[in-house]
Amino acid sequence: MKILIQNGRLVDPASGRDELADVAIAAGRIVAIGRVNPEFNPARTIDASGLVVAPGLVDLAVRLREPGHEHEGMLESEMAAAVAGGVTSLVCLPDTDPPLDEPGLVEMLKFRARNLNHSHLYPLGALTRGLAGEALTEMAELTEAGCVGFSHAEVPLKDTLVLHRALQYASTFGYTTWLRAQDGYLGGGVAAKGALATRMGLSGVPVIAETVALSTLFELVRDTGARVHICRLSSAAGVELVRRAKAEGLPVTCDISINHLHLTDIDIGYFNAAMRLTPPLRQVRDRDALRAGLSDGTIDALVSDHMPVDADAKTLPFAEAEPGATGLELLLGLALKWGEESGHDLGRTLATITASPVRVLGEALGSLASSAGRLVEGGVADLCLFDPAGYWRVTPQALKSQGKHTPFAGHELAGCVKYTVVSGHVAFEAA
């Protein structure tokens, strides 16, 4: 289908482009930017006056809840939430039931996603069988099935010998390991250790649960040379360790979630279970360090950490509630909020959810590697068209996601997504 997008403000963080320009799309690709051949005969013309035409968003941390947790989210609902939020490419974690430790499961998931004709799906394979932390999975077979890396999701890998062997194997074949820095023995609490957790009688997770794991991980990276992506950093001390590791030249990248970019443990309030997250919300100094780390490039990408949770599992006392929150549809708005508060221009802000996460994925994107997260003639036509001046109120029941719980319920956010184009077709159009 031929589409012509006219009069929009084209913002491409990868090239630094920020200008009024038309975009012509045909056969799933961008065929012209700026001057469009007058003989181009579109089947549909979109007037983007007042809208930003940006690369489709890339989210590195999404739970689709299938297979095994369909009561919390279905592939159909969560992929619909992705395009409603302008997300055209997403990485899903392997902590399903059963975990993504067999090629057949990965192939099934990718097949179903393709049939939905929404966002591009990039699964992470389980690092160990059943996420049990004992035997390594067949990484080569999982890669052939479509996995872009290997992860242990939220399950701590307590056996350092197994982790060492996993990194050795990954390094040998050029695979990336995605790990959340959490010590399996120190990280068993429900809130960040500190005055608030003590006052509320909640078991605390100390900062050293993250820094001990990071220190161990960096030693293993030094020994193996493995490329590691650190998922959802949460502390000021953790940011500093990553900064030093990067300065040393270690092959590490990292991300943070939209929740930790804006919230602190104070927001738990009177045991608000919507704030029960993993990792737990930390103190103001930690949040401020995360924001600074994202600004100076120490932190590579911003993620939604989308984890839809069933109402019955969330409406429980804080310590018993299931951690997690929906986030796909909030990624753009919360990124824009950070950018405005930090004094960044639109290109710098959008880079954290477009070009930068693509650099994390690297060659694992396959055929999309040369054009994902950017707007380029000849590239795949993945675009997000949004109104930067349009504000919308986060109303849980109006979200496309099956998970309705978010810490930002009732907040007003900028950035109304009007159209999402995936591989040259309009996958979402606001009513």
C-alpha positions, 0 to 999 in steps of 0.5 A: 500500500502506498502512503503519503504523509504530508506536513509533519515535523520529521524528527530522526534522532539517529541523523539529527534531522528535525524539519518539516518534510513529507514521507512517501511509503511503498511496499513497506519501505520509505521511498522518499523523504522531503521531495516526493516524486509528483508521479507518486500516487498514494492509496492513502494520504495522511495530513500530519500537520501539527504532528511529529513524524518519528521512528517507531519506538523500540521497547527492550523490556516487555512481558506478553504473558503468553504462554502460561499467563493468559489471565494476565495478558494475551498476545492480541491485547499486549501487541495492540497496546504496543502499537497504541503506544507507538511501539513498532519493535519490542523485546519480550522476556523468557519468563513465560510458562513454560519458559522460552527454552525450546525452539518450538516455543519461540517459533510459535510465539513469532508465528502468532505475532506475525499473524497479528500484523502489529509490532516486530517481536524479538524474543529473548531465550532462557539462559538455563533450562526452565530458568532453573539456573542449572543446565544451559539451554541450546543457545544456537538452536534458540538463536536460529529460532529467532532469539536475539539474546539470552536472559534469566528474567527476574530469576536470580542466577545464584550459581556463579559457575553456571553464569561463568559458563553461560558467558563463556559460551555466549562470548564464543558465539557472539551472543548477548546476555541480558541480566538484571543485577540482583543477588539471589540472597540479598534481594528477597525483600519487597521494598527498597531498604531505608527509613520508609521500609523500616517505618512501614514494616516492609522487608527491605532490598539493600542497594548492595543486592544490585552492586554485589551482583554488578561487581561479580558480573563485571569480573566475569565479563573481564574474564570472558569478554562476553557482551552483557546488557544490564536490565533495569538498573535501579540505584545511584551506586549501580549507575556509578559502577556501570559508568566505570565499567564503560570507561574501562571499555567493558562491552556492557550496556544498560537500561532503566524503566519509566517507573524508576525514572519518575518515582521513588519509595515515597510514592508507595504512600499508604501501601499502594500496591500499584507501586509494588515493582521489581526492582523496588522503587528507591530513594530520591538520590537514586532516581536523580542519579538514574535521570542523570545517567540517562542524560549523560549516556551512561544508561543506554535506553529507556524501557516500559518494563511492561508487566500486566498483572491480574486484578486479583493478584494486585488488589492484595496487601502490598507485601503480597501483591504481585509486582509489575505494571502496564507500561507500553502505552505510557513509554512515549509520554513518560519519556517526553515528561523526562525530556521536558523536565531535563531540558532536552530537545525532542531529538535527544529525548526520542533517542532513548526510545528509538536509536539507542535501544537499536544500538543495544540490539545491534545485528540481532535485528537481522533485516531491520538492522540498517533502518530500525529506530531511524527514518531513512530512504529505503528503510523499513517504514516503521513510524510513530506519528504523535501530537507533542502538544496533545495531553491525555489522562492515564485512565486504566480502563481505557488502556488496550493492555489487559493489565490495567494497573499502573503507578501513573493512573490519573496522570496527564501526559503529553504525546498523543499517538495518532498513527503507528505505521509498521512495515508500511501499513497503518497498525494503529489509528486514534479514533 
